[in-house]
């Protein structure tokens, strides 16, 4: 099963548990602050997706497999659960919602759509592989070395959260880079899954992101008839990191809203 990072409810759990599925190159630890803050009246579990963090390394990385991993988590903690997925995690969450809808009460899809994208993230894998890990002991030094390969300091900081400086045998990435590279067409793609998820679904996007274009809405509504759309001003694709309090509050309002008749 996937590695779980539990955040027990601060007070009596009044709502179903929430599972958070991170995006490509991320981990459950990236969501620690948001998960703890959302765990005021519900149990929250941030997961490491396969080939990330402390979860098992697998030879494939396709959305039916990622969805099956999440289904195992939900069955373990008790269904139905609420599910929040960002980017790659959002696609895995949509795949599960369309194939096993009874496992999910409410779904939050953060800045991704059920479509194939044309971009490729392999250049980031090349940069991580090229980082000289020898005699590396501090994150500051790792950042300095990585700056020769990646200009964006926020992106470097994000990647470096997946660098284990204290690993036995020396620093290592908590990412299965070989499999992620080989499966990249499937990660940026979409398997064309058909189905229908009638439960409440929130497509939450960054106002400055271009991942969920207006022309995708017909496709979204065909698969998720109860879809609602919201945007966070001033945020891009990494909306939960750029505007965490706004992101958190929007998710909370959606998950806690009374059920509609």
C-alpha positions in Angstrom: 0.0 0.0 0.0 1.0 3.6 -0.4 2.9 5.3 2.3 0.4 7.4 4.4 1.1 10.5 6.5 -1.8 10.7 8.9 -3.1 13.9 10.4 -5.7 12.9 13.0 -8.7 15.2 13.6 -7.9 17.9 16.2 -11.3 17.4 17.7 -14.0 14.8 17.1 -14.1 13.8 13.5 -17.4 15.2 12.1 -16.7 14.6 8.4 -15.4 11.8 6.3 -11.7 11.4 6.0 -9.8 13.3 3.4 -7.0 11.8 1.2 -4.6 14.2 -0.5 -2.8 13.0 -3.7 0.2 15.1 -4.7 1.5 15.9 -8.2 4.5 14.8 -10.2 7.9 15.0 -8.3 6.0 15.8 -5.1 5.3 13.9 -1.9 2.8 13.8 0.9 5.2 15.9 3.0 4.7 18.8 0.7 1.1 19.1 2.0 1.9 19.0 5.7 0.7 22.4 6.7 -2.5 22.3 4.6 -3.3 18.8 5.8 -2.9 19.7 9.4 -5.1 22.8 9.0 -7.8 20.8 7.3 -7.7 18.2 10.0 -9.6 20.4 12.5 -12.8 18.3 12.2 -11.7 15.4 10.0 -8.9 12.9 9.7 -6.6 13.8 6.8 -4.1 11.4 5.1 -1.5 12.7 2.7 -0.1 9.9 0.6 3.1 9.4 -1.3 2.1 8.2 -4.8 3.9 5.2 -6.2 7.5 5.9 -7.3 7.5 8.9 -5.0 8.6 9.5 -1.4 8.5 6.4 0.8 5.9 4.5 -1.3 6.8 1.3 -3.3 8.8 1.5 -6.5 6.8 0.0 -9.4 7.7 -0.7 -13.0 4.7 1.3 -14.4 3.1 4.6 -13.6 -0.2 4.8 -15.4 -3.5 6.3 -14.2 -5.4 3.0 -13.8 -2.6 1.8 -11.5 -2.4 5.1 -9.6 -6.2 5.0 -9.1 -6.0 1.4 -7.9 -3.4 2.5 -5.3 -5.8 5.2 -4.1 -8.6 2.8 -4.0 -6.5 0.6 -1.7 -5.9 3.5 0.7 -9.6 4.4 0.8 -10.6 0.8 1.5 -8.0 0.7 4.3 -9.2 3.8 6.1 -12.9 3.3 5.3 -15.2 4.3 2.4 -16.5 6.7 1.3 -13.8 9.3 1.7 -13.2 12.7 0.3 -10.4 12.9 -2.2 -8.2 15.9 -3.2 -5.7 15.5 -6.1 -3.3 18.1 -7.6 -2.0 17.7 -11.2 -0.9 14.1 -11.6 -2.7 13.3 -8.4 -5.8 15.0 -9.7 -5.8 12.8 -12.8 -5.4 9.7 -10.6 -8.3 10.9 -8.5 -10.5 11.5 -11.6 -9.6 8.0 -12.9 -10.8 6.5 -9.6 -13.9 8.6 -9.4 -15.0 7.5 -12.9 -14.3 3.8 -12.3 -15.2 3.3 -8.7 -17.4 6.2 -7.7 -18.8 4.6 -4.6 -15.5 5.1 -2.9 -15.6 8.9 -3.0 -18.1 11.3 -1.4 -16.6 14.6 -2.7 -13.8 15.2 -5.1 -11.5 18.2 -5.4 -9.4 18.4 -8.6 -6.6 21.0 -8.3 -5.5 22.6 -11.6 -5.7 19.7 -14.0 -8.3 18.4 -16.5 -9.2 15.0 -17.9 -7.2 15.7 -21.1 -3.8 14.9 -22.6 -1.3 17.7 -22.5 1.5 18.4 -24.9 4.2 19.4 -22.5 7.0 17.2 -21.2 8.6 17.2 -17.8 11.6 15.1 -18.8 13.9 18.1 -18.6 13.4 18.2 -14.9 14.4 14.6 -14.6 17.6 15.4 -16.6 18.4 18.2 -14.1 17.9 16.0 -11.1 20.1 13.3 -12.5 22.8 15.9 -13.4 23.0 17.2 -9.8 26.3 16.2 -8.3 25.4 14.4 -5.1 29.0 13.6 -4.0 30.1 15.2 -0.7 26.7 16.9 -0.5 25.7 17.5 3.1 23.4 20.6 3.2 20.3 21.7 1.3 21.9 25.1 0.8 24.7 23.5 -1.1 22.3 21.4 -3.1 20.4 24.5 -4.1 23.6 26.2 -5.2 24.5 23.3 -7.4 21.0 22.9 -8.8 20.9 26.6 -9.6 23.3 25.9 -12.5 20.6 23.7 -14.0 17.3 25.3 -12.9 16.9 29.1 -12.7 13.6 29.2 -10.7 14.3 29.2 -7.0 10.8 28.0 -6.1 11.1 25.1 -8.5 14.5 24.1 -7.0 13.0 24.3 -3.5 10.2 22.0 -4.5 12.5 19.4 -6.1 14.9 19.5 -3.2 12.1 18.4 -0.8 12.5 15.0 -2.5 16.3 14.8 -1.9 17.2 12.6 1.0 20.5 14.0 2.3 20.7 11.4 5.1 20.1 8.3 3.2 22.2 5.3 3.9 25.0 5.2 1.4 24.8 8.9 0.6 22.2 11.4 -0.7 19.5 10.1 -3.0 16.3 11.2 -4.7 13.1 9.9 -3.2 11.9 9.5 -6.8 12.0 6.6 -9.2 13.4 8.8 -12.0 13.9 6.0 -14.5 10.3 4.8 -14.4 8.9 8.4 -14.3 10.9 9.2 -17.4 9.8 6.0 -19.3 6.2 6.6 -18.4 6.1 10.4 -19.0 3.8 10.1 -22.1 1.2 8.4 -19.9 1.7 10.9 -17.0 1.1 14.0 -19.2 -1.5 12.1 -21.2 -5.0 10.8 -20.3 -6.2 7.3 -20.9 -9.5 8.4 -22.3 -11.5 6.9 -19.5 -15.2 7.1 -19.8 -17.7 7.0 -17.0 -19.7 9.4 -14.9 -19.1 10.7 -11.4 -22.3 12.3 -10.1 -21.1 13.4 -6.7 -20.0 16.9 -5.9 -16.8 17.8 -7.6 -14.7 21.0 -7.4 -12.3 22.0 -10.2 -10.1 24.5 -8.4 -7.6 26.3 -10.6 -5.0 29.1 -10.4 -6.2 32.2 -12.2 -2.8 32.5 -13.9 -2.6 28.9 -14.9 -3.5 27.5 -18.3 -4.0 23.9 -17.4 -7.8 24.0 -17.3 -8.9 26.0 -20.4 -12.5 27.1 -21.0 -12.7 24.7 -24.0 -12.2 21.8 -21.6 -15.4 22.4 -19.7 -17.7 20.4 -21.9 -15.4 17.4 -21.5 -15.3 17.9 -17.7 -19.1 18.3 -17.4 -19.7 15.2 -19.5 -17.7 13.1 -17.0 -18.5 15.1 -13.9 -22.1 16.5 -14.2 -22.0 18.0 -10.7 -18.8 19.9 -11.4 -18.3 23.4 -10.0 -15.4 25.7 -10.9 -13.4 28.1 -8.8 -10.3 30.1 -9.4 -7.7 31.5 -7.0 -6.5 35.0 -8.0 -2.8 35.5 -8.3 -2.0 31.8 -8.3 -0.6 29.6 -11.1 -0.4 25.8 -11.4 1.1 25.5 -7.9 -1.9 27.2 -6.4 -1.7 25.3 -3.0 1.9 26.5 -2.5 1.4 30.1 -3.9 -1.9 30.8 -2.1 -2.1 28.2 0.7 -4.7 29.9 2.9 -7.0 30.8 0.0 -6.6 27.2 -1.3 -7.3 25.7 2.1 -10.4 27.8 2.8 -11.9 27.1 -0.6 -11.4 23.4 -0.1 -12.9 23.5 3.4 -16.0 25.4 2.3 -16.6 22.9 -0.5 -16.1 19.8 1.6 -18.1 21.1 4.6 -21.1 22.4 2.5 -24.4 20.7 3.3 -25.5 18.0 0.8 -27.9 19.2 -1.9 -31.2 17.4 -2.3 
